[in-house]
Each structure stands twice: as C-alpha cells, then as structure tokens.
Amino acid sequence: MPSLENIFLFVMILTRISGLFLYIPFFSHKSIPAIARIMLATTFALIIFPLVEFDSVFPDSVFKIALWLTKELIIGLTMGFAVRMIFFVLDYASYILTIEIGMRPSPEFDPSNAQASANPLGSVIYFLGLMVLLSGSEYNVLLAFVASYEVAPLGFSEVNALAVDFIVRTTAGVFKIGLLMAAPIIAVNFLVNLVFAALGKVVPKLNVFILSFSVRIMAGTTVLAFSVFLIVHYITSYISETPGSMLRFILFRPVF
C-alpha cells in the first residue's frame, strides 16, 4: 500500500504535468475530451514518478500543501506558455501576411480556439507549425519537463527574478520573429505600392487603387509560396530552442 508521502508526491507531479497540458497546444485543444487529457496526464505522471526525488520536509499544514500545489501548477503553466510561444509568433506572422497580401480575413474555423474567428491563411500556418512541432520535437518537450525537476525540485522554493526578465525578453521577440517571417511579403508589397504610386503620377487617369489590389494578391501569394521554406526554417529554429526556454521560464528556484 502506498504511503502518504508517495501519494502526496504523485499529486504534486500530476499537478505540474496538468499545468503543462492545460496550455500546451496539442494537449489543450478543446476537441480532445477532458477525460482523455486527465488519463494522459495521469499516465505520464506514473511514468516519471520513479524518476523524481523528494528531499524536502513533508508540509505540516493544509496551507503549505495548497502553497506547494499552487507552485507546481504555476511551473507547469509557465512551461506550457513557453511551448505556446511559437503559435503566438505564427498568429502574429499570419496577421501581417494577411494584411500585406490584401486577403481580407473571412470567418473560418480557428483550430487553436475551436471557434469561427480565424482566417484561412492563419489556419494553414497554424497547422504548418503544429506539423513541424509534432515531427519529433514533442519528445524534447517532454524530456524538458522531466528535467524541470532538477531545475525546480519538489519542495519549498523562492521566486526566480531572472526567469521574469527572460519571459519579458522572449515575449518581445515574438514581434521580431513574426516580422522576419513576413519580411519578403512586406518588401514585395512596398515595391508594388511604390510602382503604382509612380504610375499614378505618370498616368493620372489610371485607377491605380483598384488595380493594385489584384497585383498585391498575385505578387504576395507568389512570394509566399516561395518563402514557405523560410517560414519553416524560423519555426524549426524556434522550436529547437523551446526545451531550453521551458526550463528558463520556471519562476521558482530551490532555496539552498
């Protein structure tokens, strides 16, 4: 029969993995039944249970137990947030691409939120990022979660100020990488607008405003087709850094 300490240890592990699964994209999807997510989290907690060491003193009050469980949930949520950052980048990049190409967003199913509010290009880029992430990188994410018990062991900890600074800088990098993904289309759109502005001066009777729409869409979609590999390169590069970011996102560090 398991001891009370082992039960408490398992509950803390389950709490941390539940926080991760609540935010990580391919586990937090609304189309996945809640019972399936609970069973998946429980199974993974059972797998890593023998790998986790508990060297702290068992909490002696309900308040301390609640405090420890809250800390474990926050750690799981912040690591899930680190994984979800790639989809924040893709959302921002798809928004810029849609505006620059001139494709007016129409109501469509949003795979990230399970609601009709996205645009077709955003859905394509979302699935592209999900496909790259699930092509082997999910194992690195789960390994980083196991390694989190070395960075932030079970037990009492203090706030890690360095993690807060890193989260702020990484969040600011979302806009930078999103702009880099959309940079070729932005450049082409600028050239198209420049050419039609010159044509408007040379041929005043030419309706450059109407003509520029079709040219922007044709040129934008053509450049987008050729820049898919560039977008995949940025996605792959960002995902390769995600396991390290998960560990650096942890807001608590052990007290020595």
C-alpha positions in Angstrom: 0.0 0.0 0.0 1.5 3.4 -1.0 2.5 5.7 1.9 1.0 9.1 2.4 4.3 10.7 1.3 4.2 8.8 -2.0 0.6 9.8 -2.6 1.5 13.5 -2.0 4.5 13.2 -4.3 2.3 11.8 -7.1 -0.3 14.5 -6.6 2.4 17.2 -6.9 3.8 15.6 -10.1 0.3 15.3 -11.5 -0.4 19.0 -10.7 2.7 20.1 -12.6 2.0 18.0 -15.7 -1.6 19.1 -15.6 -0.5 22.7 -15.8 1.7 21.9 -18.8 -1.2 20.1 -20.6 -3.6 22.9 -19.9 -1.5 25.3 -22.0 0.5 23.2 -24.4 -1.2 23.4 -27.9 -1.7 19.8 -29.0 -3.0 18.7 -25.5 -5.1 21.7 -24.6 -7.2 21.5 -27.8 -10.9 21.6 -27.0 -11.7 18.8 -29.4 -9.8 16.4 -27.1 -12.2 15.1 -24.4 -11.4 16.1 -20.8 -11.3 12.5 -19.6 -8.6 11.7 -22.3 -6.5 14.6 -21.1 -6.8 13.5 -17.5 -5.9 10.0 -18.3 -2.9 11.1 -20.4 -1.6 13.4 -17.6 -2.1 10.6 -15.1 -0.2 8.1 -17.3 2.7 10.4 -17.8 2.8 11.2 -14.1 3.0 7.5 -13.3 5.8 7.1 -15.8 8.1 9.8 -14.4 7.1 9.1 -10.7 10.2 6.8 -10.2 12.5 9.5 -11.7 11.6 12.3 -9.3 13.3 12.6 -6.0 11.8 14.3 -2.9 14.3 15.5 -0.4 12.3 18.2 1.3 10.4 18.1 4.6 6.8 17.0 4.3 4.5 20.0 4.7 2.7 20.1 8.1 -0.3 22.2 7.3 -3.1 22.4 4.7 -1.9 25.9 3.8 1.6 24.7 3.0 0.2 21.8 0.9 -2.0 24.3 -1.0 1.0 26.6 -1.5 3.2 23.8 -2.8 0.5 22.6 -5.2 -0.1 26.1 -6.5 3.7 26.4 -7.1 3.6 23.2 -9.1 0.7 24.4 -11.2 2.4 27.7 -12.0 5.6 25.9 -13.1 3.5 23.6 -15.4 1.6 26.6 -16.8 4.8 28.7 -17.5 6.4 25.7 -19.3 3.3 25.3 -21.4 3.4 29.0 -22.1 6.9 28.6 -23.4 5.8 26.0 -25.9 2.8 28.0 -26.9 5.0 31.0 -27.8 5.7 29.5 -31.2 2.0 29.8 -32.0 1.9 33.4 -30.8 4.6 34.0 -33.3 2.7 32.3 -36.1 -0.5 34.2 -35.2 1.3 37.5 -35.5 3.0 36.5 -38.7 -0.2 35.3 -40.3 -1.9 38.6 -39.4 0.8 40.6 -41.0 0.8 38.3 -44.1 -3.0 38.6 -44.5 -2.9 42.4 -44.3 0.1 42.8 -46.6 -1.2 40.4 -49.3 -4.6 42.1 -49.2 -6.6 39.0 -48.4 -9.5 40.1 -46.3 -10.0 37.6 -43.4 -13.3 35.7 -43.7 -14.9 33.8 -40.8 -13.5 30.3 -40.6 -12.8 27.6 -38.1 -10.0 28.5 -35.8 -8.1 25.3 -34.9 -6.3 26.9 -31.9 -9.5 28.2 -30.2 -12.2 25.8 -31.8 -14.3 28.7 -32.9 -15.2 30.5 -36.1 -13.0 33.6 -35.9 -9.8 32.8 -37.9 -8.7 33.5 -41.5 -7.8 30.8 -44.0 -4.1 31.8 -44.1 -3.9 31.7 -40.3 -5.3 28.2 -40.2 -2.8 27.0 -42.8 0.2 28.5 -40.9 -1.2 27.1 -37.6 -1.3 23.5 -39.0 2.1 24.0 -40.6 3.6 24.9 -37.2 1.7 22.0 -35.5 3.0 19.6 -38.1 6.6 20.8 -37.5 6.2 20.6 -33.8 4.8 17.0 -33.9 7.5 15.8 -36.2 9.7 14.7 -33.2 10.0 17.9 -31.2 7.3 16.8 -28.8 9.8 14.3 -27.2 12.2 17.1 -26.4 9.3 19.0 -24.8 8.5 16.0 -22.5 12.2 15.5 -21.8 12.5 19.1 -20.8 9.5 18.6 -18.4 11.3 15.7 -16.7 14.5 17.9 -16.5 12.4 20.6 -14.8 12.6 18.6 -11.5 16.3 19.2 -11.5 15.9 22.9 -12.0 12.9 23.3 -9.7 12.8 20.3 -7.3 9.6 19.5 -5.4 9.5 21.4 -2.2 9.8 25.0 -1.0 11.3 27.5 -3.4 11.7 31.2 -3.9 10.8 33.4 -6.9 13.4 33.4 -9.7 13.8 37.0 -10.8 15.9 36.0 -13.8 13.0 34.0 -15.2 10.7 37.1 -15.2 13.3 39.1 -17.2 13.7 36.2 -19.7 10.0 35.8 -20.2 9.7 39.6 -21.0 12.5 39.5 -23.5 11.2 36.3 -25.1 7.7 37.8 -25.4 9.1 40.9 -27.1 10.9 38.6 -29.5 7.5 37.4 -30.8 7.1 40.5 -32.8 10.7 40.3 -34.2 10.4 36.8 -35.5 6.9 37.4 -36.8 8.2 40.3 -38.8 11.1 38.2 -40.1 8.6 35.5 -41.3 6.6 38.1 -43.2 9.6 40.2 -44.4 9.6 39.0 -48.1 5.9 39.8 -48.5 6.3 43.2 -46.8 9.2 44.1 -49.2 7.2 43.0 -52.3 4.1 44.9 -51.1 6.3 48.0 -50.6 7.6 47.7 -54.2 4.1 47.2 -55.6 2.8 50.3 -53.8 5.9 52.2 -55.0 5.4 51.2 -58.6 1.7 52.1 -58.6 2.4 55.4 -56.9 4.7 56.3 -59.8 2.1 55.1 -62.3 -0.5 57.3 -60.6 1.7 60.3 -61.2 2.6 59.4 -64.8 -0.9 58.3 -65.8 -3.4 60.3 -63.7 -6.5 58.7 -65.3 -5.3 55.2 -64.3 -7.2 53.8 -61.4 -4.2 52.6 -59.5 -6.1 52.0 -56.3 -8.3 49.3 -57.8 -5.5 47.7 -60.0 -3.1 47.5 -57.1 -5.3 45.0 -55.2 -5.1 42.2 -57.8 -1.4 42.8 -58.3 -0.8 42.8 -54.5 -2.6 39.5 -54.1 -0.9 37.8 -57.1 2.6 39.0 -56.1 2.0 38.3 -52.4 0.8 34.8 -52.9 3.6 34.0 -55.3 6.3 35.2 -52.9 4.5 33.4 -50.0 4.7 30.2 -51.9 8.4 30.6 -52.4 9.0 31.7 -48.8 7.3 28.7 -47.2 10.7 27.1 -46.6 11.9 30.3 -44.9 8.9 30.2 -42.6 9.5 26.5 -41.8 13.2 27.4 -41.1 12.1 30.0 -38.5 9.6 27.6 -37.0 12.2 24.8 -36.7 14.8 27.2 -35.2 12.3 28.5 -32.6 11.1 25.0 -31.7 14.7 23.8 -31.2 15.1 26.5 -28.5 11.8 25.7 -26.9 13.0 23.0 -24.4 15.6 25.4 -23.1 13.1 28.2 -22.9 10.8 25.9 -20.9 13.4 25.5 -18.2 14.3 29.2 -18.2 10.6 30.1 -17.9 10.4 28.4 -14.5 9.5 31.2 -12.0 10.9 29.3 -8.9 14.3 28.1 -7.9 15.3 26.0 -4.9 16.4 27.5 -1.7 19.9 26.3 -0.7 
